[in-house]
Amino acid sequence: MLINIIGAGPAGLLFALLIKRRFPAWRVSVFEQNPPDATFGFGVVFSLNALAFLERDAPDLYEQLTPQLESWPIQRIVHRDERVDIDGNGFSAIGRLELNQFLDKLCRAVGIVIEYEQVIDSLNQVQDCDLIVGADGANSWLRRVLESEFEPRIEWLSNRFAWYGTEQLFECLSLTFRANQDGHFVAHHYRHNPSMSTFVVECDVATWRRAGLDRKSDDESRAYCEHVFAPDLGGHPLVSNKSIWRQFPLLVNRRWYVGNTVLIGDALRTVHFSIGSGTRLAFEDAIALDRAFTEACTDVPSALAAFERERRPIVEKIIFAANASSYLYERLPDKMKLQPWQIAYDYMKRSGRMTDERLRELSPRFMGRVDLERKRV
């Protein structure tokens, strides 16, 4: 059996590794348009609960990966210079490049062929195989080529965001809200290795325009954001890596597979970065697709049908929560009117799935403060 995978990100590499381990005689090739040391953004983050699936389904990978992660047991909200810590809401992070290199090494060790700087611009280049896996991200070439079959739907959020890094190291995953004469900003930031942090700046479109960020160069935009978040950066500059201002696409596909071609990861659907589940879903897609071949073996249609049947209900629940989370930020000017504890509480309830009872179990110290503040109001 021959498998061609387009995209050497976490979804493509993990699936390649798992399926090759399961069926060592199968030929697995991965094609990636970028060089091996290129990656968009800086870090990826996992909730501590999200890593439980990896421990369950790929325990050896979990044991090798966890020592490389930066981890912390709390999350922090900063608003009006006041810190609000949320206990029991732990996360881990790793650099995107470090994660890809970790998976690349494991793939090569089991004989997987990975061709970097290999641009695929025709199906003829990859269709002579038994299975094609599109793991080529939110701007998937494969999805665009087969758009009429996959039937994607995209909703563009109005907020703008830019993905930076900084040598300022943060104690935990934090959301920092700031305002100036131009409007309202929020930074999503966390350390992803011992010497570097991810720092994503987001603002509403009106603020973006008033600040002139729609006209500023990359250097000018970076300097502006450094000024907005000067109290948080400790004198460290922001570092750019294709850090242009973007709108986030909420992507779904009506069909998950067409013939012997299937989409996974961000090529299949996107989830807003505020929920921290993009890489988790990419990993879970890879694990589920590999598992679908356990019983189906070389019966590709049966395996792809089983993959969608298992994954779709789970994915749709997470998409619902992620979309609800993204809409909170779309109302950023209104949220800035809240007190620090209120914005933290609102943040924890943003998905619509978190009850007060569950939050008291998860974060008893935080909810103790919420209850106390409510009595004062």
Disulfide bonds with the S-S distance in Angstrom:
none
